[in-house]
């Protein structure tokens, strides 16, 4: 049974949608539209985009090694199918359901989005993706934090780079309700690029080095998770766990970080401005 069908037995979806600010017509519909092609102003070179083959671990190893070589040269790489479509849909529905909880997400003024720092599910994704990130980055990494974000109609992300806790980052698409792709733009070696991500796809990038941004979103909602790491032997190693005692849900009312006072989360991956999460 789909999540939206189960919910219909227990909730008035229209009132729930109005509470969360989503379109009451279909608040929990996740369109698994393939946004991997078309609509890119600056197409990626073909060897910058690689497909995972989860049924063949040997093949996946080759893919990750190729992605790692590209990452070392260009500072980014794209992996398709890191999550299956059903896994991505489950995560996206989970995020949308959480909008029914008052104050679970923080409205991000000026960006048209809602965000949650260190959600329990996305902290699990932070650990799940960790081995992939280490292989692509070519060395040991400390996990820092995850950030779950739901973009709404009119959302826009200004060009920025991220704070030290986002030295090595990934942006993973979970789901969307949109009639057209919504590329994530970045600049690598002076070249602007536009990356289209379908549910389950992720962009790996040097968040503290490469400028990145998104133009105005014309769809209904877009669910994204950001996972951040630092090199274990690098200059930002002290930012491991983002100053927390460990990985897991974080409640600022009961817990503190060594990096506090906490910067507010505003940018795509934890900008250098007054924002702490991507």
C-alpha positions as CSV (number, residue, x, y, z in Angstrom):
1,X,0.0,0.0,0.0
2,X,1.3,3.4,-0.9
3,X,2.0,5.9,2.0
4,X,-0.6,8.3,0.7
5,X,-3.3,5.5,0.7
6,X,-2.5,4.5,4.2
7,X,-2.6,8.1,5.4
8,X,-6.0,8.6,3.8
9,X,-7.5,6.2,6.4
10,X,-6.3,8.3,9.3
11,X,-5.9,11.9,8.2
12,X,-7.7,14.6,6.3
13,X,-5.1,15.1,3.6
14,X,-6.5,18.5,2.7
15,X,-6.1,19.9,6.2
16,X,-2.7,18.2,6.6
17,X,-1.5,19.8,3.3
18,X,-2.7,23.2,4.4
19,X,-0.8,22.8,7.7
20,X,2.4,22.0,5.8
21,X,2.0,24.6,3.1
22,X,1.9,22.1,0.3
23,X,-0.6,21.8,-2.5
24,X,-3.7,20.4,-1.0
25,X,-4.5,18.7,-4.3
26,X,-1.9,16.0,-3.8
27,X,0.4,16.7,-0.8
28,X,2.1,13.2,-0.8
29,X,2.4,12.5,-4.5
30,X,6.0,11.8,-5.4
31,X,6.6,11.9,-9.1
32,X,9.4,9.7,-10.1
33,X,10.0,11.7,-13.2
34,X,13.4,11.0,-14.8
35,X,15.2,14.3,-14.7
36,X,18.5,12.9,-15.9
37,X,18.3,14.4,-19.4
38,X,17.3,17.6,-21.0
39,X,16.9,21.1,-19.6
40,X,20.6,21.6,-18.8
41,X,22.0,24.9,-20.0
42,X,25.5,23.5,-19.5
43,X,25.5,19.8,-20.2
44,X,27.9,17.5,-18.3
45,X,30.5,15.6,-20.1
46,X,29.4,12.0,-20.4
47,X,32.3,10.6,-18.4
48,X,31.3,12.8,-15.4
49,X,28.1,10.7,-14.9
50,X,28.3,7.1,-13.8
51,X,25.6,4.5,-13.1
52,X,25.6,2.2,-10.0
53,X,24.9,-1.5,-10.6
54,X,23.8,-2.6,-7.1
55,X,23.3,-6.2,-8.2
56,X,27.0,-6.4,-9.1
57,X,29.4,-5.2,-6.5
58,X,32.5,-5.8,-8.7
59,X,31.0,-3.5,-11.4
60,X,30.1,-0.9,-8.7
61,X,33.7,-0.9,-7.6
62,X,34.8,0.0,-11.1
63,X,32.2,2.7,-11.3
64,X,33.3,4.2,-8.0
65,X,37.0,4.1,-9.1
66,X,36.1,5.9,-12.4
67,X,34.1,8.5,-10.4
68,X,37.0,8.9,-8.0
69,X,39.4,9.7,-10.9
70,X,37.0,12.3,-12.3
71,X,36.4,13.7,-8.8
72,X,40.1,14.2,-8.3
73,X,40.4,16.2,-11.5
74,X,37.2,18.2,-11.5
75,X,36.1,18.3,-7.9
76,X,32.8,16.6,-8.5
77,X,31.2,13.5,-9.9
78,X,27.6,12.2,-10.4
79,X,26.4,8.7,-9.4
80,X,23.1,7.5,-10.7
81,X,21.0,5.0,-8.8
82,X,22.7,5.1,-5.4
83,X,19.3,4.6,-3.9
84,X,16.7,2.5,-5.8
85,X,13.5,4.3,-6.9
86,X,11.5,2.6,-4.1
87,X,14.1,3.6,-1.5
88,X,14.1,7.2,-2.6
89,X,10.3,7.3,-2.6
90,X,10.2,5.9,0.9
91,X,12.6,8.6,2.1
92,X,10.7,11.3,0.3
93,X,7.3,10.2,1.7
94,X,8.9,10.1,5.1
95,X,10.1,13.7,4.8
96,X,6.6,14.9,3.6
97,X,4.9,13.1,6.4
98,X,7.1,14.9,8.9
99,X,5.7,18.3,7.8
100,X,2.5,17.4,9.8
101,X,4.6,17.7,13.0
102,X,4.6,21.3,14.2
103,X,8.1,22.8,14.2
104,X,9.8,19.6,13.0
105,X,11.2,21.6,10.0
106,X,12.5,25.0,10.2
107,X,11.2,27.5,7.6
108,X,14.2,29.0,5.8
109,X,13.4,32.6,5.3
110,X,14.3,33.9,1.9
111,X,14.9,30.5,0.3
112,X,11.4,29.1,0.0
113,X,12.3,25.8,1.8
114,X,11.9,23.9,5.0
115,X,15.0,22.2,6.6
116,X,15.8,19.7,9.3
117,X,19.3,19.3,10.8
118,X,20.4,15.7,11.6
119,X,17.1,13.9,11.0
120,X,17.3,10.3,12.3
121,X,16.7,8.8,8.8
122,X,19.1,11.1,7.0
123,X,21.8,10.4,9.7
124,X,21.4,6.7,8.7
125,X,21.9,7.8,5.0
126,X,25.0,9.7,6.1
127,X,26.5,6.4,7.4
128,X,25.2,4.3,4.5
129,X,26.9,6.6,1.9
130,X,30.1,7.0,3.9
131,X,32.0,4.1,2.2
132,X,31.0,5.4,-1.2
133,X,32.3,8.8,-0.4
134,X,35.6,7.5,1.0
135,X,36.2,5.5,-2.1
136,X,35.4,8.4,-4.5
137,X,37.3,11.0,-2.3
138,X,40.4,8.6,-2.2
139,X,40.9,8.5,1.5
140,X,39.4,8.3,5.0
141,X,36.6,10.7,5.9
142,X,34.9,11.7,9.1
143,X,31.1,12.0,8.8
144,X,29.9,15.5,9.9
145,X,26.1,15.8,9.5
146,X,23.1,15.4,7.3
147,X,20.5,18.0,6.4
148,X,17.0,17.2,5.0
149,X,15.3,19.9,2.9
150,X,12.0,20.3,1.2
151,X,12.0,23.1,-1.4
152,X,8.7,24.7,-2.3
153,X,7.4,26.6,-5.3
154,X,9.5,29.7,-5.9
155,X,12.5,28.4,-4.0
156,X,15.9,29.7,-5.1
157,X,19.4,29.0,-3.9
158,X,22.0,31.8,-4.3
159,X,25.5,31.1,-5.6
160,X,27.7,30.2,-2.6
161,X,30.4,27.9,-1.2
162,X,30.0,25.9,2.0
163,X,31.6,26.0,5.5
164,X,34.4,23.7,6.6
165,X,32.1,20.9,7.8
166,X,31.1,20.4,4.2
167,X,34.6,19.8,2.8
168,X,33.4,16.7,0.9
169,X,29.6,16.7,0.3
170,X,26.9,15.0,-1.6
171,X,23.5,16.2,-2.7
172,X,21.0,13.3,-3.0
173,X,17.6,13.7,-4.7
174,X,14.7,11.8,-2.9
175,X,11.6,12.9,-4.8
176,X,9.7,15.8,-6.3
177,X,6.4,17.0,-7.7
178,X,7.7,18.9,-10.7
179,X,6.9,19.0,-14.4
180,X,10.4,19.8,-15.4
181,X,14.0,19.2,-14.2
182,X,15.5,21.5,-11.7
183,X,19.3,21.4,-12.2
184,X,21.9,22.0,-9.5
185,X,24.4,24.4,-11.0
186,X,28.1,24.5,-10.1
187,X,31.4,25.8,-11.4
188,X,34.4,23.5,-11.8
189,X,37.7,24.7,-13.3
190,X,36.1,27.9,-14.3
191,X,33.4,26.0,-16.3
192,X,29.7,26.4,-15.3
193,X,27.7,23.2,-15.3
194,X,24.1,22.1,-14.7
195,X,23.5,18.7,-13.1
196,X,20.0,17.1,-13.3
197,X,19.4,14.5,-10.6
198,X,16.5,11.9,-10.7
199,X,15.4,10.3,-7.4
200,X,18.2,8.1,-6.1
201,X,20.9,10.1,-7.9
202,X,23.6,12.1,-6.2
203,X,26.1,14.8,-6.9
204,X,29.4,14.4,-5.0
205,X,31.4,17.7,-4.8
206,X,34.0,19.7,-2.9
207,X,31.4,21.9,-1.2
208,X,33.9,24.3,0.4
209,X,35.6,24.9,-2.9
210,X,33.2,24.8,-5.8
211,X,30.5,27.5,-6.1
212,X,27.0,26.1,-6.5
213,X,23.5,27.3,-6.8
214,X,19.9,26.7,-8.1
215,X,17.7,28.9,-10.1
216,X,14.0,29.5,-9.3
217,X,12.0,26.3,-8.7
218,X,8.7,26.2,-10.7
219,X,7.3,22.9,-9.3
220,X,5.3,22.1,-6.2
221,X,8.0,20.5,-4.0
222,X,11.4,18.9,-4.2
223,X,12.9,16.7,-1.5
224,X,16.7,16.7,-1.1
225,X,19.1,15.4,1.4
226,X,22.7,16.7,1.9
227,X,25.4,14.6,3.5
228,X,28.7,16.2,4.6
229,X,32.1,14.8,5.4
230,X,35.7,16.0,6.1
231,X,39.0,14.3,5.4
232,X,40.3,12.5,8.4
233,X,43.8,13.7,7.8
234,X,42.9,17.1,6.4
235,X,42.8,20.7,7.8
236,X,39.1,20.3,8.8
237,X,39.4,17.1,10.7
238,X,38.3,18.8,13.9
239,X,34.9,19.4,12.3
240,X,34.0,15.7,12.5
241,X,30.4,15.1,13.6
242,X,30.0,18.8,13.1
243,X,31.1,19.4,16.7
244,X,28.6,16.9,18.1
245,X,29.4,14.0,20.4
246,X,28.5,11.6,17.6
247,X,26.2,10.9,14.7
248,X,22.4,10.8,15.4
249,X,19.4,13.1,15.9
250,X,20.2,16.5,17.4
251,X,18.0,18.5,19.7
252,X,19.5,22.0,20.3
253,X,17.2,22.4,23.4
254,X,19.0,19.5,25.1
255,X,22.3,19.1,23.3
256,X,25.2,21.4,22.2
257,X,27.9,21.3,19.7
258,X,31.5,22.4,20.1
259,X,31.0,24.6,17.1
260,X,28.1,26.6,18.8
261,X,26.8,29.2,18.6
262,X,25.2,27.5,15.7
263,X,25.0,29.3,12.4
264,X,21.5,29.2,10.9
265,X,20.9,26.7,8.1
266,X,20.2,28.6,4.9
267,X,22.3,27.4,2.0
268,X,22.4,24.3,-0.1
269,X,25.1,22.6,1.8
270,X,26.1,24.8,4.7
271,X,27.3,28.1,3.4
272,X,30.0,30.4,4.6
273,X,27.3,32.8,5.5
274,X,24.9,32.7,8.4
275,X,23.8,29.2,7.6
276,X,24.9,25.9,8.9
277,X,23.5,23.3,6.5
278,X,23.1,22.7,2.9
